[in-house]
Amino acid sequence: MDQREAGSVASGTRDLADEKLTEAVLASFDGSRSPRFKEIMQSLIRHLHAFVSEVGLTEEEWFQAIDFFTRTGHMSDDKRQEFILLSDTLGVSMLVVGINNKKPPGATQATVFGPFFVENSPFFENGDDLANGAPGEPCFVEGQVRSVSGEPIAGAHLAIWQADEDGFYDVQYEGLSESRGRGQLRADDEGRFHFRTVRPESYPIPGDGPVGEMLEAADRSLMRPAHIHFMVSAPGYEPVTTHVFEAGDEYLDSDAVFGVKESLITEFVLHEPGTAPDGTELDVPYYTARYDFVLVPSGEADGHGANASEEARTKE
């Protein structure tokens, strides 16, 4: 590039303000190699510049925002993803999930991924105790995985994880070397599954980081209703990442991450001490719950298949 060309390029980005500044930044992405990247970035710039102008953002506020995102990144690791928590509490996760998981009637609906998923959790056999020592009231969960057309899906894969009675996931405990309240199962030839765990409890999302500060400033609750996480998949079917919520929980209508759907709520039935579904004799009360998962054959869902959180997980 000669001196005249350099001068011409430089003059295109000088003395810009307001609309002309936005136009120049948009134009800087015109040569993007990917049309989709160009579409996303230019839309982001339009909305971001419009936001800054609308609220009259001060320099101090912008630096506070940069500090917020920096601390959010520092808080994130392989056990806790503060950015997923931020996305969840801003409703972005559920918006993306909804856009990418339009299911036909009767199919199990997707919801937020959550920040405490762990790859390669241990495999269990049907009937095993996934709690593995996690504190809580005994709970026996069963169900079936089937297609929207009604056929059972043999050998469907289920990844399961949950908090204990104190509202903590195993990865939140310092020094805990074994998985508790999480694991993987295979459905049987009739698509059926069953396992023992502990009754899920409502709990506050982590409030000791930037996301907690944001919610405190907004005078918002940290609470999530009681639930068990499931990721269900099978060859030839669209996978689903979802929760099963306990009916009657006081936080169903004020979930901090906006993840509750009516179709994902089921009864956790209290039983007096006695013979449990697995044949063991219990001298304490216990709960039972049933939920059937309904999957859509690949290519039939009106979306992009696995929800955005699942896609993000595979890139971590």
PyMOL commands that set and color helices and strands:
alter all, ss='L'
color gray80, all
select helices_A, chain A and resi 3-11+18-27+35-55+59-75+82-89+92-100+170-172+210-217+262-264+308-315
alter helices_A, ss='H'
color red, helices_A
select strands_A, chain A and resi 138-147+157-161+182-186+192-198+203-204+223-224+227-233+237-238+240-246+265-266+268-271+274-275+281-282+286-290+293-297
alter strands_A, ss='S'
color yellow, strands_A
deselect
rebuild
show_as cartoon
